[in-house]
Each structure stands twice: as C-alpha cells, then as structure tokens.
Amino acid sequence: DVAGSARALVHHFETQGTPVMIGGGELAFTLLGVDFNPDSGDVRFLIMDPHYVGPDDLAQIHPKWVGWKSADSPTHLGTKLFSSDKFYNLCLPQRPSSI
C-alpha cells in the first residue's frame, strides 16, 4: 500500500531528497515529493511519468504527466495511480554519507 507508506516516504525526502522510482501493475512513475497531513491521513504524491513523448508544451505535460495526484487519481491508461490489488516496487536511492 503506497499511500500507507506516506510517513516513510516523507522521511526519505527529508533525509535523502532523492526521487523515488515506483513500478507496479502495468505502470512506472517517478515520485518527486509527498504531501502528507498527519491529522487527516490525506496524502498526495508529486508524480512525474517518465513515458511522456511530445513537445515541450506545459499545457500538455501538466497536470497529466507531472502533477500532484492522490492514490486513486486516473493515469493516462485510465487506471488508478495506485491500486490496492497491485504490488509496487519502490527504489529509494540513498546519497553517499560523505556528501
């Protein structure tokens, strides 16, 4: 459950600051940030879909290919961003400790 991992993802961005690669079902995304409300449990994800091919036209790119989305936001394939019946792999790159 990606939404259930919101606290861990916030911690990753606070301590590492690196993008998170996510793959699951038939989709793959890059996670650039998390907006988590600890009081309500609401979470939104700053998602970049690396599969966009087209002109550098912000109107075409945002919000479909880059933007803040909830777990049930529709993807370009018409599926939910994160489905509860799918398994997702998350790659959380770590910065070297000397930096």
LINNOR-V888335 format. One line per field, one symbol per residue. psi: psi as a letter, one per 40 degrees, with the letter a starting at -180 (. if undefined). Layout:
# LINNOR-V888335
psi: ???
This chain:
# LINNOR-V888335
psi: hddeedddddddddddeiihhhhibeiiihheihhhhdddeihihhhhheehhaighddddheddhihiideiiieeeiidhieeihhhhhghhiiee.
